[in-house]
Amino acid sequence: MLDDFRETLQDLAGLGSLVLLGAAMLIWSDVLVELARV
């Protein structure tokens, strides 16, 4: 039971980091476009 919970937490942590990474890349691409436009 506890092991399943721990595995679920690890999966959620991995998913969360992927989402954060994707959001950071989107924000960075927007910033780079703005900088290139100046």
N, C-alpha and C positions, 0 to 999 in steps of 0.2 A: 504494500500500500504506500509506504513512505517512499520507496524507490520509484514507483510510478509518478508520484507527486514531484520528486526531484527531477525526473526525466522531462516531465511537462514543463517545469520551470526552466530547464536548460533549453528546451525547444523555443519557449517564449522569449528567452533572453537572446537566442540566436536570431529569431524573427525580428525582434525589436531593434537589434543592432543593424540588421539589413535595412529595415525601414529608415532608421536614422541616417545610415550611409546614403541611401537613395535620396532622402530629403536634402542632405548636405550637398550632394552632387548637383541637384536641381538648383539650389540656392546659389552655389558657386558658378554654375553656367550662366545664370541670370546676371550675377555680379560681373563676370568676365565680359558678357555682351555689353553691359552698360559702360564698362571701362573702355572697351574697344570703340564704342560709338563716339566717345569724347574726342 
